[in-house]
């Protein structure tokens, strides 16, 4: 598989606060990668850099061997190609919705990018995501899970090559979470998903990249091997230790931080 993106020694700060520190990462076309870390570890910032919303303070980001810079994305033709190929689903779908109907929401980006077969694409993706019956509804009246499906339909209708998902299960109920996992596994594109939920990570990708509280990559590989390493789990603050009362006796052991 060819490399679709790479980050080389990327660091980012908000003011004096470091949120990513010396991040080096490459992803091959077709990979499904999970970025795992607690809230505040830098996961969302990393996705925004890959999506060209933010730019590294230090280091370099390449997409298909092209260095992505603020200046590069001011080139209208390049920006149009990049924005069509690299898409980001934000954690809160409300921040992505602004059209009067579900149909208009899905069709909006297609119109912006000059697609001709808009009705066909809206029909295909609304059916695939099970929201055809909602096309004439206001997206603001929908449930959280339905809104997320609308946003996914809007993004996937562009036929992107790289799908970025920021904590996509954070606001979903168990049924919707199960549906999303199955849906993503069937998509034949490169996907990078962030989560703080250790229990969900193996369902979201084959490869796990772990960010520490110090905003560094401390692991990149198979999740099974990572889970066996208590030192790394503690370093990432993904497990904690506290006492339990069993049979009138207190004893202490480790617990995973997950909700699945």
C-alpha positions in Angstrom: 0.0 0.0 0.0 1.2 3.5 -0.8 1.6 6.2 1.8 -1.3 8.6 1.9 0.0 11.0 4.6 2.9 11.6 6.9 3.7 13.9 9.8 7.4 14.6 10.5 8.4 16.0 13.9 5.1 18.0 14.2 4.5 20.2 17.2 1.7 22.6 17.9 0.9 25.1 20.7 -2.0 27.2 21.7 -0.2 30.2 23.1 2.4 28.8 25.5 0.5 25.5 25.9 1.9 22.5 24.0 -0.8 20.2 22.7 1.3 18.2 20.2 5.0 17.4 20.8 7.3 16.1 18.1 4.7 13.9 16.4 6.0 11.6 13.6 3.4 9.4 11.9 2.7 7.9 8.5 -0.5 6.2 7.3 -0.9 4.0 4.2 -3.8 4.1 1.8 -6.6 1.9 3.0 -5.5 1.7 6.7 -7.9 2.1 9.5 -6.0 3.8 12.3 -7.2 4.6 15.9 -5.7 7.6 17.7 -6.1 6.7 21.4 -5.7 9.1 24.3 -7.4 10.8 27.2 -9.2 14.1 26.7 -6.7 16.9 26.3 -4.0 14.7 24.9 -4.1 16.4 21.5 -6.2 14.1 19.4 -8.5 16.7 18.0 -5.7 19.1 17.2 -3.9 16.3 15.3 -7.0 15.7 13.1 -7.3 19.4 12.5 -3.7 19.5 11.2 -4.4 16.6 8.9 -7.5 18.3 7.7 -5.7 21.5 7.0 -7.6 23.6 9.5 -4.5 24.1 11.7 -0.8 24.1 10.7 2.2 22.9 12.6 4.3 25.3 14.6 7.2 23.0 14.0 7.6 20.1 11.7 6.0 19.1 8.4 2.8 17.5 7.2 2.6 15.7 3.8 -0.5 14.5 2.0 0.3 12.3 -1.0 3.9 13.5 -0.9 2.7 17.1 -1.1 3.7 19.4 1.8 0.6 21.0 3.2 1.0 24.6 4.3 -1.3 27.5 4.8 0.1 29.1 1.6 -0.5 25.9 -0.4 -4.1 25.8 0.7 -4.6 29.4 -0.5 -4.2 28.0 -4.1 -7.8 27.5 -5.1 -7.4 24.5 -7.3 -5.2 22.6 -4.8 -7.5 23.5 -1.9 -10.6 22.3 -3.8 -8.9 18.9 -4.5 -7.6 18.6 -0.9 -10.9 19.5 0.7 -12.7 17.0 -1.4 -10.3 14.2 -0.6 -9.7 14.8 3.1 -12.9 15.2 5.2 -13.4 15.5 9.0 -16.5 14.6 11.1 -16.4 16.8 14.2 -17.3 15.3 17.6 -20.5 17.5 17.8 -22.6 17.2 14.6 -24.4 20.4 15.5 -21.3 22.4 14.6 -21.6 21.1 11.0 -25.3 21.5 10.4 -26.7 24.8 9.0 -29.1 24.0 6.1 -32.9 24.0 6.3 -33.4 20.4 5.2 -31.5 17.1 5.3 -31.5 17.0 1.5 -29.9 20.5 1.4 -27.4 19.6 4.0 -26.1 16.6 2.0 -26.3 18.5 -1.3 -24.5 21.6 -0.1 -20.9 20.4 -0.4 -21.7 18.7 -3.7 -22.9 22.0 -5.1 -19.8 23.8 -3.7 -17.5 21.3 -5.5 -19.4 21.5 -8.7 -20.7 17.9 -8.9 -23.4 17.4 -11.6 -25.0 14.2 -10.3 -26.1 15.7 -7.0 -29.6 14.1 -6.8 -28.1 10.7 -7.5 -25.4 11.1 -4.8 -27.8 12.4 -2.2 -30.2 9.5 -2.9 -27.4 6.9 -2.8 -25.8 8.0 0.5 -29.1 8.8 2.2 -30.3 5.3 1.4 -26.9 3.7 2.5 -27.1 5.5 5.8 -30.8 4.8 6.3 -31.9 8.4 6.3 -33.9 8.6 3.1 -37.1 9.2 5.0 -35.6 12.2 6.6 -34.6 14.2 3.5 -37.4 16.7 3.8 -37.0 17.1 7.6 -35.0 19.9 9.3 -31.7 18.5 10.5 -32.0 20.5 13.7 -35.0 18.4 14.8 -33.2 15.1 14.6 -31.6 12.9 17.3 -27.8 13.0 17.8 -27.4 9.7 16.0 -29.5 10.9 13.0 -27.6 14.2 12.8 -24.3 12.2 12.7 -25.6 10.1 9.8 -26.6 13.3 7.9 -23.1 14.7 8.4 -21.5 11.4 7.3 -23.7 11.3 4.2 -22.6 14.9 3.4 -18.9 13.9 3.7 -19.1 10.6 2.0 -21.1 11.9 -0.9 -17.8 13.6 -2.0 -16.2 10.2 -2.3 -13.2 11.2 -0.1 -10.0 9.3 0.1 -9.3 10.0 3.8 -12.1 10.1 6.4 -11.2 11.7 9.8 -13.5 11.0 12.8 -13.2 12.9 16.0 -14.6 10.8 18.9 -17.5 9.7 16.7 -19.1 7.5 19.4 -18.9 10.1 22.2 -22.6 11.2 22.0 -24.1 8.0 20.7 -26.3 5.4 22.5 -25.1 1.7 22.4 -27.3 0.8 19.4 -26.0 3.7 17.4 -22.5 2.9 18.4 -22.8 -0.6 17.2 -24.3 0.6 13.9 -21.4 3.0 13.4 -18.8 0.4 14.0 -20.3 -2.0 11.5 -20.7 0.8 8.9 -17.1 2.0 9.2 -15.7 -1.5 8.9 -17.4 -1.8 5.5 -16.0 1.4 4.1 -13.2 0.9 1.7 -11.2 4.1 2.4 -8.5 5.3 4.7 -10.0 6.1 8.1 -8.4 7.8 11.1 -10.6 7.7 14.3 -9.9 9.3 17.6 -11.2 7.9 20.9 -10.5 8.0 24.6 -12.4 4.7 25.0 -10.0 1.8 25.3 -12.8 -0.7 25.0 -13.8 0.6 21.6 -10.4 1.0 20.0 -10.1 -2.6 18.6 -13.5 -2.2 16.9 -12.5 1.0 15.1 -9.2 0.0 13.5 -6.4 -2.5 13.1 -3.6 -0.1 14.2 -3.5 2.0 17.4 -1.5 5.1 17.9 -1.4 6.3 21.6 -1.0 9.9 22.7 0.3 10.5 26.2 -0.7 13.3 28.7 2.5 14.9 27.5 1.1 15.1 23.9 3.7 12.6 22.5 3.2 9.3 20.7 4.1 6.6 23.1 2.9 3.6 21.1 2.1 2.7 17.5 1.1 -0.9 16.7 -1.3 -3.7 17.7 -3.7 -2.8 20.5 -3.4 -6.3 22.0 0.3 -5.8 22.7 -0.3 -2.3 24.2 -3.0 -3.6 26.6 -0.4 -6.0 28.1 1.9 -3.1 28.9 0.8 -1.6 32.2 3.6 0.9 32.3 2.4 2.4 29.0 -1.2 2.2 30.0 -0.5 4.2 33.1 1.7 6.7 31.2 -1.3 7.3 28.9 -3.6 7.5 31.9 -5.8 4.9 30.4 -5.9 2.8 33.6 -6.1 3.7 37.2 -5.8 1.8 40.5 -8.2 2.0 43.4 -9.5 -0.2 46.3 -12.5 -2.4 46.3 -14.3 -4.2 49.2 -14.8 -7.9 48.5 -15.9 -10.3 51.3 -15.1 -7.6 53.9 -11.6 -7.3 52.7 -10.2 -4.3 50.8 -7.8 -5.0 47.9 -6.5 -2.8 45.1 -6.2 -3.5 41.4 -6.1 -1.7 38.0 -9.2 -0.5 36.0 -9.5 0.5 32.4 -11.0 3.9 31.5 -13.7 2.9 29.0 -17.5 3.0 28.7 -18.1 0.1 26.3 
